[in-house]
Amino acid sequence: MKLIFERDNGVKSNYLDKCEVSYKLDDKLCRGSDVKLPEVSEGELCRHYTELAGNAYGVNNGFYPLGSCTMKYNPKINEKIASLSGFTDIHPLQPKQTVCGATEVIELLSKNLCELTGMDKVSLQPAAGAHGEYLGLLLIKAYHRDNNDTKRNKIIIPDSAHGTNPASAAMAGFEIVNVPSTKDGLADVEKLKQYLGDDTAGLMLTNPNTLGLFDKNILEITDIVHKAGGLNYYDGANLNAIMGIARPGDMGFDVVHVNLHKTFSTPHGGGGPGSGPVGCKSFLAKYLPEGEQSIGRVKAFYGNFLVAIKALTYILSLGSDGLLDASQTAVLNANYLKSCLGDSFDIIGNGYCMHEFVMSLQQLKDKTGVSALSFAKALLDEGIHPPTMYFPLIVHEALMIEPTETESKQTLDWVIDVFMALHKRAMSGDDMKNAPQKTYISKVDEVSAARKPILKA
Ligand SMILES: *Cc1c(COP(=O)(O)O)cnc(C)c1O
């Protein structure tokens, strides 16, 4: 594919309106010569982006079971509502009475998120899940500081946690204590008890956890953390299994973030900005960015407002029955795949899973040499985006599969056929080391790419 610079046909086009605002920069800040930007006609520009889009793979192209990331279909009505000029042509500094609709969106979404999570107050400022975690942890820190309990500097995190959890806790200035998982894949409550003490600031947990398992000891877990003087943080990046069924607030959690760009169907990855609202119980609300003892702003104005509109559109168009149905279908789809693949693949955890499940390809690798990596590359040739790989870290050769509720049984049956066929290929001696071959860029030499990177043309 040609670069846009190689498409340069010297045609000057004025795509942008002339800017009416001017500002004289200090001469020493200015360039000596013009920037060399490509000049192409509108038609050539369209071809460039259409070609780029054709070479990318997204949830609109096909099955995308990226566990934990929830690549569900993004309904087009969300985009339609978010592009209404009443939303796009306003400015956060406008007088409040001129933007009543926008403030209503913020209030209504916050109210719905409170209802779904069992929290009392929400801030829409954070721009991503990890950003929300950081804000949530600062709330916990402010709470202990206000109680003159400053020796509470440890956050306890299960070893199956998403990598952002320990990273956010470290950024917020905490030390991290890892709780191991039991062989059933749940947090080890006896170990947790040993770690709790007067230096415990809190616990960070996601339930269902990253193995797709619901921790049935959750009430005991949050209770012993509270009794030790700590607070409970719920990583709600992915509420796909529990909407309308269970609420973090009822499980004993004090703070939660949710990812609008996962559960609430707003695009992510290359497709759009994220949003990671944080909810908390009323005793922490004063520390929120908007509160009277605020920990401070974490983002300009009201966060990624257009993402909030898309999420609210999703919530209102589904309604409470629709959200419940989405969760039940997400869990059903995951269990259907899991049980159909369970005879051939080694699935982690007994019994039912929630919205996702994890398989280990360690046994397959030992027998055939086909690793999770090779298997995932072979899936690319079949037109399937690989599942999340090598995560959670506690499972060797892990593939983490989340089909989501927006896939039909027809698609799931096809996926099962593909997995079984690849399994058969592996067992018959094909090591799949050359896959993928049918993609835009076929098997790359990752070792040379890492050792001798070519960083410019
Ligand atoms: C995606 C995810 C996060 C982080 O969210 P980002 O928006 O990527 O920062 C945190 N925890 C879990 C369980 C996740 O799936």
The ligand as an SDF file (V2000), in Angstrom:
LIG
                    3D

 15 15  0  0  0  0  0  0  0  0999 V2000
   -9.7560   -3.0890   29.9460 C   0  0  0  0  0  0  0  0  0  0  0  0
   -9.6050   -3.3320   31.3810 C   0  0  0  0  0  0  0  0  0  0  0  0
   -9.0010   -2.3720   32.2100 C   0  0  0  0  0  0  0  0  0  0  0  0
   -8.3570   -1.1110   31.7010 C   0  0  0  0  0  0  0  0  0  0  0  0
   -9.1770   -0.2810   30.9170 O   0  0  0  0  0  0  0  0  0  0  0  0
   -8.5120    0.7320   29.8720 P   0  0  0  0  0  0  0  0  0  0  0  0
   -9.6500    1.5640   29.3630 O   0  0  0  0  0  0  0  0  0  0  0  0
   -7.8680   -0.0960   28.8250 O   0  0  0  0  0  0  0  0  0  0  0  0
   -7.5070    1.5600   30.6220 O   0  0  0  0  0  0  0  0  0  0  0  0
   -8.9540   -2.6590   33.5660 C   0  0  0  0  0  0  0  0  0  0  0  0
   -9.4380   -3.8070   34.0640 N   0  0  0  0  0  0  0  0  0  0  0  0
  -10.0250   -4.7530   33.2950 C   0  0  0  0  0  0  0  0  0  0  0  0
  -10.5500   -6.0030   33.9270 C   0  0  0  0  0  0  0  0  0  0  0  0
  -10.1120   -4.5530   31.9290 C   0  0  0  0  0  0  0  0  0  0  0  0
  -10.6870   -5.4830   31.1580 O   0  0  0  0  0  0  0  0  0  0  0  0
  1  2  1  0
  2  3  1  0
  2 14  2  0
  3  4  1  0
  3 10  2  0
  4  5  1  0
  5  6  1  0
  6  7  2  0
  6  8  1  0
  6  9  1  0
 10 11  1  0
 11 12  2  0
 12 13  1  0
 12 14  1  0
 14 15  1  0
M  END
$$$$
